[in-house]
Amino acid sequence: MGPEILGTTPSSVMNFLIQTASLAASEAAIYSASVVESATVLCLELFQLTAPPLRQKTNP
């Protein structure tokens, strides 16, 4: 009787499935962190580009 008949899965197949799920979760986390970082950098760049100068010369 093979493992299919007994309703079990070989450990190599289970390891592959677990590693595949882990890789997908890891890639999703990296992508999410990248999106957050990109949005943060863009926000800071916009603030820097639109903020008034710290000192302004005025005529007496």
Buried (B, 14 or more C-beta within 10 A) or exposed (E): EEEEEEEEEEEEEEEEEEEEEEEEEEEEEEEEEEEEEEEEEEEEEEEEEEEEEEEEEEEE
